[in-house]
Amino acid sequence: MTPPTTAAPTRDGSREFAVGSLVHARGREWVVLPDSTPELLVLRPLGGTDDDIAGVLPALETVEHARFAPPSPSDLGDQAAAGLLRSALRIGFRSSAGPFRSLAGISVEPRPYQLVPLLMALRQETVRLLIADDVGIGKTVESGLIAAELLAQGDARGLVVLCSPALAEQWRAELRGKFGIDAELVLASTIGRLERGRLYGQSVFRPDRNYVVSTDFIKSPRHRDDFLKNCPDLVIVDEAHTCVADTGQGGARQQRQQRYTLLRALADDPNRHLLLVTATPHSGKEEPFRNLLGLLDERLETISLDRQAGRDLLAQHFVQRRRADIRDDFREDANFPSDRKSREDDYTLHPDYRRLLEEVLSYARETVRSVDGALQQRIRWWSALALLRALGSSPAAVRKTLHTRAGVQDADSVTEADAIGSRTVTDPADDEAAESADAVPGALLAPGAADPDAAALDAKDRARLLAMANAAEALKGPTKDRKLRQLIDTVKELLAEGYNPIVFCRFISTAEYVKEHLDAALNKGGGRKGAPGKKAYAVEAVTGELSPDQRIARIAALAEEDEDGEAPPERRVLVATDCLSEGVNLQESFDAVVHYDLAWNPTRHEQREGRVDRFGQRRDVVKAVTLYGSDNAIDGIVLDVLLRKHARIRKATGISVPVPDSSENVMQAVLEGLILRGERPQYEQEGLFAVGSAAGRQTAELHQAWQSAAERETASRSRYAQNAIKRDEVAKEVAEVRASLGTGEEVRRFTRHALAALRGVPGTLPGEPDGFTLNSEALPAPLRDAFTTLLGPRHPRPVAFHDAPTAPRGEVALTRTDPVVASVARFVLDAALDDRMDQWERPARRCGVVRTTAVAKRTTLLLVRYRFQLSLPGRDGVLRQQLAEDARLLAFRGSAANPDWLPEDEAVSLLEARAAQNTDRAFAQDRIEGVLGSLESLMPTLEERGEQLAARLLDSHRRVRGAFRDVRGATGPARRGLRVDAQGRPDVLGVYHYLPVPVLDGTTTNGEAR
């Protein structure tokens, strides 16, 4: 075995051990960590991880200074040896010496624009940020980067994410899978278990732990005070716009006010980091927007944003980018679809369907007119509207609605009736419960105090309602339901083009009905090729009847093997309600959206399409198709009043502008004209919107207000754009990170090449050109055992390696933090240091001699490992000592006695050099012995390079931090005491000698003697 270290006497004979130095104890070599004292050494195994850290008492155990041994001349490898060893070493790093300490330990490779919020955060004493990027840009990644960095640097002890309970599991999975942050779920469903597991009198929360918490659960007085008392010092608030309210009325406002009270109490602690995340910070109302900003800095509640001083203050706390901003400024790294192609597919109603619509309209008109009293009329109105909404959705929804009691009957006042009706029938902008709003609202009126005439109505019209329910039942299926037939044609077209669509429906009953008929229509032609009895297309439905965990599992099942081990169909269709319109990431499995039911709020359409048109979507062009009935008056109203106007504004400005609050009143007026007054000449919408009509005037006023809001939004985004951090500044830091840690491409290339060299058999992974499968049966036994331990004894075979940040259970993600990838890197590195192992098990070697056309003069490449001690000042003024490692390639031309050192980029390029001729082994050993004999003379230069690298790293730390501004607005210079110091002798892990190709006269290509 090549000894990794040799004894090294101390200069003065003392037994003190410097931070970063190598020591020998317990039969192995260790690195001394910053927390060490003369009495207790805190040690990490050389090449090990933080999980292997141990404490050693020098008074009781033998501890000796050690020095990393040079390579052996006989340990010769091929042209790939240097690259494999370097990659194995770099993948093993779990903390960076640069200003972004956490990036080595996360599984995502941040795009440059995603580092902008992180740079802003690191320039604040206490982080207060509102991240308001467009839907799909990656706000979760941006906030996760900040959290991971603050925790890694010690500026935060613990983390809390406040979010909807429906998104809690996804947040926990994102934190764990992408950032290595394990968090406890605190929900109504988990609090009992958590309380049983605590000691008497102890809180569920601890300031040094990580949690994902339901905002609505924790805002209740029963839990709020305990939470505030023990809350960690870093808080992320998802969908923060739902936590502020204006001076309006209603239950939704009360819910928002309770959330705002909670956040206000959290923000009142000036030492608490607070990240607010939302794609819609401004709903068109100034008061909620200012309340949101006031959580970051109280001055932002009142300061004029029309003045430069106000804009400068806002720019320190607010970042908002459109997709166009990302594509234009960071084009080379943008990972978004280049376009979203939208179209409308229309259909006409079957005569039987049209007759039922006429009957429902007539019934609605008679029902509302038949009663006196404002409350009774509003109850009848909302009941009738619910029936019409269901009829526009599907026959299944009509039947369900006619057999469901109208929820609006619980109202005690007109205001309450309108609030219930609006929440259950329409899609109001302030409805934060989309995941539970897909049940039919009900149209069956039962006798009660609010509507005593309901009994008479029920007795009189029972036969009429039964007839409508039976008529709806007879319309089921694509023969008479032409909307369903059009959907089948549209979905078949998308599938034929290679798309995997999501079909969005308004009601659970509609989604189940659509799923049943789509499945039958798509798979009636028989099974897929090569798999008799298996469906050609996978079709599933996800609705609010499922729990969040069940929804995720059902979606995942679409792309997983079945119980017989058969691969899933290549094409899939997901039918969903709006329980999936927010928060859930579907871009990895789907790339088109079909709006089966028109939402009565354009924002809902934008949210639906944002599930596929977002960061991480592999398809260059995504598609969105809207279905509507050309002779359905309700569809015409929704299209003309809302959806088409929203699309025109978005196309013109590149911004999704929320519909003004007056939209619901306008819709009410237009629908009343249709239902109560019959303003519907043969379904021609022009009559409804005539300039002289009340509905026409209100529609025109709405569109004008909407256009004005769009103009204001465009102007404000230009004025409040994040210009404090420039593209070149971000690019410089990204280049430094990649130089230190490498890229995702390096990880993918290393993993595949190393496993192939270790007798693994790679294969193609369907749908993933950069992924692969691996037959692992012939791998070295220790690596096979690691696969079994990490993936499970019954893991799928062959093993799938995905080009993605995370992978399904039993499979591998091609990221530096995936346990399997890390185990491969560790095996390759350990094998390179152990010459007792079989030669085929050692694809990386510490030496090599290569004859190549890539050099014109003999050139030597050194792989050098440096250690640095970082002194990072915290907010409390205390210096935190941390140790980091870095690997660099250094190269020189000529002899070691008179080296001509190459720039770093030329040194790195040598890894791509390919052998042009074989090299005699004895000759190669002789050459390497000559270089190794000169290593000591090169050590002063290597140490000098380490000092230069430390200075560069220090400059990078200072650039990133800049001048800070605390939560009260006080400014000051960068924190004092910040230092980066090279520690100990650098380790020379590899020596690689490149020689030019000789020519026939006995010289090389440049005339140098061979």
PyMOL commands that set and color helices and strands:
alter all, ss='L'
color gray80, all
select helices_A, chain A and resi 50-52+81-92+101-105+112-122+139-153+165-179+191-196+215-218+221-230+240-243+251-267+286-294+298-301+308-315+323-329+351-369+374-393+395-402+407-410+414-425+434-436+454-474+482-496+508-522+548-557+578-580+602-609+633-653+663-675+681-683+685-687+694-719+727-741+744-757+781-791+819-832+839-841+904-912+921-932+935-961
alter helices_A, ss='H'
color red, helices_A
select strands_A, chain A and resi 5-7+22-25+28-32+41-45+54-56+64-68+76-77+128-131+159-163+184-186+210-214+234-238+273-277+318-319+339-347+501-504+527-528+531-535+538-542+572-576+592-595+621-629+761-765+768-775+799-802+812-813+847-851+859-873+879-893+900-901+964-965+971-972+979-982+987-995
alter strands_A, ss='S'
color yellow, strands_A
deselect
rebuild
show_as cartoon
